[in-house]
Amino acid sequence: MTCKKFKLLCYIILLLIYPLPNYLFGTSVNGTLEFTSSNWPIVVIDTHGERIVDERRIVATMGIIDNGDGKRNFLSDPFNGYNGPIAIELRGSSSMSYPKPQYRLETQDWLGNNLNVILLGMPAENDWILYGPYIDRSLIRNVLAYKFSHLMGRYASRTHFCELVLNGDYRGLYILMEKIKRDKNRVDIAKLDSLDIQGEAVTGGYIIKIDKQDGENVGGWHSKRGVGYQYHYPAADEILPAQKSYIRNFMEQFETVMASSQRNDPQNGFQKYIDLDSFVDHFLLNEFFKNIDAYRISAFLHKDRDKNDGKLKAGPIWDFNLSMGRTWFQEDALRFDEWEIHHNSYKPNDSPKVPFWWEILGHTSAFATSAQERWWALRKTIFTPNYLFNVIDSLTSIIQEARIRNFERWPGSGSNDDYAREIQILKWWLVQRMNWIDSNISKLTPVAPDSPGIGTDYALEQNYPNPFNATTLIRFYLSKTATVELTIFDVRGQTVETGLYRVFSAGSHSYKFDANELPPGLYLYQLKIDNFRASRKMLLLK
């Protein structure tokens, strides 16, 4: 018997052993909560007694009841949105600790092969995510961020609300999402195969990401400057040695330029390697919504073939459940100041780190100018309170019925009584963030290539904020481990503080200067590393 015939026989036996459960005919009861119909599509998954686990997909069956927009869906209705096998597993990192699980699934044929299908109106594919908002009490943060990415002309995963029934248990409001992958309707870059190992063919397409080390099929490399990259497409177990070599060398060349005094050169600087507009949009999306994991966790980059303008592009954006005032650390909750490209400085003990080149890039003249122009253009269109509030009100209105059931099912994730206040706080936060960026977008101070402190191995950046009141952050960059000496002087040249004298590893670092006991005025700070010397001015106001 062939392997395919054996798989088919297993599926037939599976269906004979596990007949259609009662809940398919109209009832699903979880405690006192009865669920029989929804104004959203209903996703019904049956694992036939097997437990869904992490990093190993199990065979299950899935049916979707989707009677169309404006029509009610009943559990007793036939499966008309999908009816067939899937392979499913748990997904997520920190979300693994939440009571409400997240799932990754593949649609398959009865022989176990991947099957591209249209689900809930989204383009045909076989890789999908069932995201169940838990820590996000608004239930809409991911959907909201992805919508604005589309409005800016940047691909983000398409989303569709649904309600999930798993093995007869009502599991609440979920969002069916596209998994990030190479596809003409997702990340539209060239396909790489076993023959694409040299010349033009090996130049793309690639998707790489910066992320934690957990998850399935994780593989990648660390650059010479300590940035960790992972292979996303081709996957770690599929990418060929020549392809690995190409994308690693490309990223090494880009990092070398970013760490050099030639980064702003029109021909051979960073714009030779990256698509500036995509990085500006990625920056504004992550910064406006203040995604605390931005640039350092679940951060994607992609590159097409050279003939298709094969510059590195930022994105797609991903995972905004910790954003818009919701944070991992309680002391940061509702904080609307700071740039996330400065995350290493204002959260120095947090890991993983933002790649060193993001902060440098954010302070180059070309990037700062483009970011300011793009921001003020968006402030006249989609980044306005009225536009934002209309989108939020629309989303909260259409999930109202499902939201009530969801919080009954998962009371620890939020409260129907407090939901209006949650949305009110979300709107308030967005306005505060908008106003903060208005006041600070012009302070992405460009650093000219001939400025003091910009060298191949070390860099001393302008303190932030400047002018400052009481405290400010002094940032510096090292391309290798070195002993750092930082000294602060007054205008007479008198030492007022020896801030640092110790060994630092390669990467971006910061020192918090506390001037509470000093009189207002002009001060200088000097960085010494080996034979390197650099100094800058800062103004203390009181």
N, C-alpha and C positions, 0 to 999 in steps of 0.2 A: 504494500500500500504506500502510495506517495505521501510526502509530508502534507501537501495541500488537502488531499482526501482525508487524511487523519484529522486535521484541524476541523474540517467540515463535519466529520462524524462527531467530534467532541462537542461542537456547538449544538448539533441535533440532540445529542444525549442530554446536554445541559438544559435545553428547553423542555425535554420530556420529564426530567427529574424535578425541575422547578417550574410548575405551571404558573400561569398568570396570577399574581397575588390579588387579594380582594381590593386593595386600594386603587387598582386600576379601574374599578367599576364604580368609584364615586365617593369613597370615604378614606380619610387619612386622619388619624387621631393621635395627637401627641399630648398626653396628660389631659388637661381640660381644653386644649386648643384644637378645634376641629377645622380642617381645611378641605374645602371641596371645590372652590373655584377662584379665579383671579382675573383681574383686568390685564395682567401680564401673561406672557407665555409660561407654561408650566413644564419644567424639566423633571422627568421621572427616571431615576437610575436604580437598577437592581443588580447587586453584586452576587446574588445567589448564595448568600451565606458567607462569602469571603470578606475579610476585613481589608479596607483600603489602607495601604502603608506608604512609607516614603522610599523613594529611589528604587521601587520595583512596581511596575505596572501590572495590575491584575485585569483579567477579562471580565467585563460586565456588559449589560445591555442598557440602552438609553432610548427613551421615547420623549418626544417634544410635542406638546399640544399648543398649536399656534393658529388660531382662527382668524388672525389678521387684525389690523389696527381698528380700534373702536369696538371690537367684538369680545365677548366674554369667553373665557376658557374654563371648561369643567373637567375634573378628573375623569369623569365618565366618557368624555369625548375620545374619539380615536386619535392615535398618534399621526399627525399630519405634517409635523415640522421635521421629524426624523424618527426612524424606528429601526434600530439595528445595534450591532455590537460596538463596543468601545474598549480601549485600554485606558485605565485610570490610575492615578497615584496622588498622594498628597504633595503639596508644593509649599514653598515659602521658607523663610529663615526664622526670624523672630516671631513671625505669625504662627509658627508651629506651636507656640505656647498658648495661643488663643483657643478658647473653647469651640469657636466656630471655624471649622477647617476650610482650607483653600485647596483646590483641585486642579490638576493638569490632566488633559485627556486627549486621546487620538480617536477620530472616527475611523472605523475599519470595515472591510467587507467580511463575509462569513468565513473566509479563509485566513483571516488575520492580517491582511495587507492593508496599508494605509489607504483611506478612501476620501478623496476630496468631495466635500458636500457643502451646500449653502445652508447655513444655520441662521435663523432669525433675520434673514435678509442680507447677511454679510457675505462677501465673495467666497466662492468655494475654496476650501482648504481642509486639512485634516488635523491641525494642531490648534488646540483651544485651551482657554483658561476659564475656570469657574471661580470668580473672585467674590468672596463673601465679606463685605465690610464689617469689621468688628470694632477695632480701636477708633475708627472714623465714625463718630456718632452722628455726623451729618448724612452719612451714607452716600455722599455724592462727590467727594474730593477727587477721586480718580476720573470719574466721568467729566467733571467740570474742567480739569486740567487738560485732558485729552481733547475735549471739544475746542478749547481755545488754541491748542496746537493746530488743529485742522483749520480753524479760522485764520491762523497766521500762514497757512499754506504749507505746514509741516505735517508729515504723516505721524499719526499716533494710533495705537490700537483702537479699532472700532469697538463699540460697547453696546450691550442691550440688556436692560433689566429683565429678570425672570424670577420665578419662585421655584425652589428645589424641593423635591420629595426623594429621599434616599432610603431605600429598603422599607418603605411604608412610613417613614418618619418625616414630618414636615421640618425642613431645615432653614426656612426663612428666605429673605430677599438676597438674591445673588446677581452678579453681573457677568454675563457671558462675554469674554474678551478674546481678541486675536492674540495669539502668542507672537512675539517678535521673531520673524524669520525672513529669509530671502524669498520673495515672491513678487510677481508683477503687481499684485494688489496690496502688498505690504512694503517691505524694504526692497524697492525696485532696483536691483543691481544685477550685474551679469552672473550667470551660473558658472561655477567652477567644477570641472570634472577631472578625471585621471590623466587627461592629455594636456591640461593647462599647467604646464610646469616651466615654461620659458617664454621669453619675448613678451609681446603684448598680452598674450593669453594669461600670463601669471599675475598681471597687475590688478586683477579684480574679478569678481567682487568679494569683499570681505566684510564681515561684521565682527567687531571685537568689543569686549566690554570690560569695565573695571568694577569688580564686585568682591564679595566675600568668597571664601574658598569652599563653602558648602554647596550642595546641590548635585545634580547628576551630570556625568560626563564633563567634569571640570578639568581643564588643562590650559596651560598658557606659559607665560614667561615674565620675568622681571627685567626691566630695562637697566642699563648701566647706572641710571640715576634713581633707581629704586621704585619705579612705578610698576605695579602689577597689572598685566593685561591678560585677558582670557580669550580663547578662540570660541566664538559663537557660531559663525559660519565661515568656512566649513567647520563642523564640530571637531572637538579635540580628537575623537577617535577616527575622523575621516580626512582631516587636512593632511596633505602630503608634505614631505620634507622641503621640497622646493618652494611650496606655498608658505610654509612656516618661515623659511629664510627670507622670502620677499617681504612679508608684512612686518616682520621683526626689524629688518634693515630700514624699511620705510619709517617706522615709528622712531627708530634710533636717530635717523637723520633729522627728523622733525624735532626731537628733544634736544639734539645738539645745537640746532639753530636757535631754539628758544632759550638756551642757556648761554648764548653767545652775544657779543655786542653787535652782531650782524642781523639780529632778528627783524629789524625794521627795514632792511634793505628791500627795495621794490622788486628786484629780480630774484634774489637768492635768500630773502628772509622767510618768515613763517607763511606768507601768503602763497609761496611756491608749493606748499604742502597742504594747506587747509582751505576749505570754502568758508570765507569770513562770514558771509551772511548767515549760514547755517549755525555757526558758533554764536553769533550775536543773538539769533532767535532762541537758541537753546539756553543761553545765559538769561535772557529776559523771562522765559517761561519758568525756569527754575527759581530765579530770583524774585519775580513778582509773587509767585505762590509760596516762596520761601520753603522749598523742599529741603529738609535738613540732611537728606542723604545725597543731595545733588553732587554730581561730578565724581563721587567716590564709592557709591554703592548702586548697583543696578544702573550703571551709566554706560550707554551704548555709543559707539562710533562706527561709521561704515564708509567703505571706499569702493567705488566702481572702477571699471577698467579705464586706463589712461585715455583711450579714444573717446570715452564718454565723460570727459572732464573728471579724471580720476583723482580729484583732490579729496582729502579726508573730510567727512561731514559729521557734525555732531548730531546725536539722536539715534533713534526716537526716544522721547522722554518715557519714563517708566516709574511706576510706584509712587504715588503722591498721597498715600494714606497718612504719612507724617509730614504734613505741610499746612500752610494757612493757619498758623498759630498752634497746631497740634504737634507736640514734640515728644521725643523719647525721655528727655530729662525734665523733671517737673519745673526746675528753676528757669527753663527756657520757654515755658508755656506762654502763648500770646505775645511773645517778643516779636516786634515788627521792625527792629533796626538791624544793621549789619548786612554785609554781602556774604553769601554762602561761599564765594570764591576765597573768602578770608576765614573759612571755618577752622583751618589749622591754627589760626591765631586766637580766635575768640573761644575755641574749645580745644585747647592744646593737648588735652589728655584723651580726646576721642579718636577712635580708629574705626575703619581705615582712614587714611589721609587723602585730602584733595591733591591730585597730581600737581607738582610744583609749577608746571607750565600754564595751568589755568589762571593762577594769580598774576603771573607775568603777562600773559596774554591780555588779561582784563585791564592792564594799565599801559598798554601800548597805544600810541596815538591813533593808529588806524582803527583799532577795536573800540577805543573810547569814543571816538567821533561817530562811528557807525552805530554804536549802542545808543548814544544820545539821540541821533536822528531817528532811529527806529522807534525808540521809546516815545518821543513826542508825537510821532505819526500815529502810533497805536493809542495814545491818550486821546486822540480826537475821534477814534472809532470804537474799538472793542474794549479798551481798558478805561472805561468810564463807569462811574457808579450805576447809572441808569441801565447800561447794557448788561453789566455783571448781575445786577439785582434781578433783571428780567429773566436771565438765564437761570439763576438760582431759584427764583419763584416758580418757574416752569418745571424744573426738575423736582422740587419738593412737592409740588402739586400732583404730578403724575405718579409719584411713589407713595402717596399718602396711605392708601388702603393697605398696600403690602408692608409699608413701614410699621403700621400698627401691629400687624401680625408678627413681624420680625422682632420687635422689641418684647413682645409677649414670649416669643420663643427663646430669645437671648437677652434676658433682662439686664445682664451685666454689661451689655454693649451700649446701653443708652436707655432713655425713658421717653415714652410718648408725652408725658406731662412736661418734660423739659425740652422737647424738640424745638419748639418755637424760639426758646431762648438760645439754643445751640445755633440756630440759623441767624438769629440776631447778632450774636457774637461773631459769627463767621463774616457777616457783612461789615460789621464795625472794623474787624481786623483788616479786611481787604482795603477799606478806605484808608486806614492808618498806614498800611504798607505802601499804598499808592502815593500818599503824601510824602512818605519818607524817601521813596525813590525820586520823586519830583525834586526834593531838596538835595539829593546826593548823587544823582546820575552825572552831574557835571564835575563831581569830585573823583571820578575815575581818572586820577591824575596821570596823564601820559608821562612816560619816562623816556627821554630822548636817548638814542644809542650812544651818545658821547657824554652822558651825564656821569657824575662821580658815582662810584659804587656799582656800575654795571660792567661786569667782566665775564670771562669765560667760566671761571670757577666759583666766584662769589658775587653776591649782589646785596646792596643795602638799599631798602626801599624807603619811600617817604612815610613818616609816621602817620597813623590814622586814629582818630580824627586830627586834623591840623587846620586851623588853630584848635586848641583843646582846653578843657576846663578840668583840672584835677588829675585825670589819668588819660594816657594814650598808649597805643601799641606801636612798638618799633619792630619792623619785620626785616628779616634777612634770609638769604638763600645760600646754601652750600651745595656744591656738586659732589663733595667728598667729605669724609670725616676730618674735622680740624678743631684746633683750639681757638675759641672765640673770645675776644676782649671787647667789651662795649663800655664806653665812658661818656658821661654827660657833662657838658661845660656850660658856664654862664658866658655872657658876652665879654667879660674881662679875661676869659681863658681859665678861670678857676674851676677845678673839678667839684661838681656838686653831687655826683654819684658814680661809683664804679659798678655799673649794672650787672655785668657778667664777666666771668673769667673761668671758663670750663670748656670741656670737649663736647661738641655736638656732632651728630651723625648727618649724613647727606640729606638734603631736603629743605623745606621751608620751616622757619621757626619765628618766634616772636618773643618780645620782652615787654612786660607791662610796666610802664614808667609812672610812678605815683608822685605827683608834684604838689600834693596838698600842703606841704610845709614850706613851699617855695613862693617867692613873690612873683607876680606876673612879669612877663617880659620875653625876650628872645633867648633861646637856648640852642646849643649845638650838641649833636651826638656823633660819636666817632666809632667806627668798627675797625678792628685790627685782626687780621688773620694771616699768619706767616708774613710775607712781604706786602700783603694787600692792605691798603688804607683807603677809607672812604668816610665822608662826613656829610651831614645834612643839618638844616636849620628847622626849628619848630617854635611855635609861638604859644605861650601860655597866657590865657585870658582868665580874669577873675572878676 
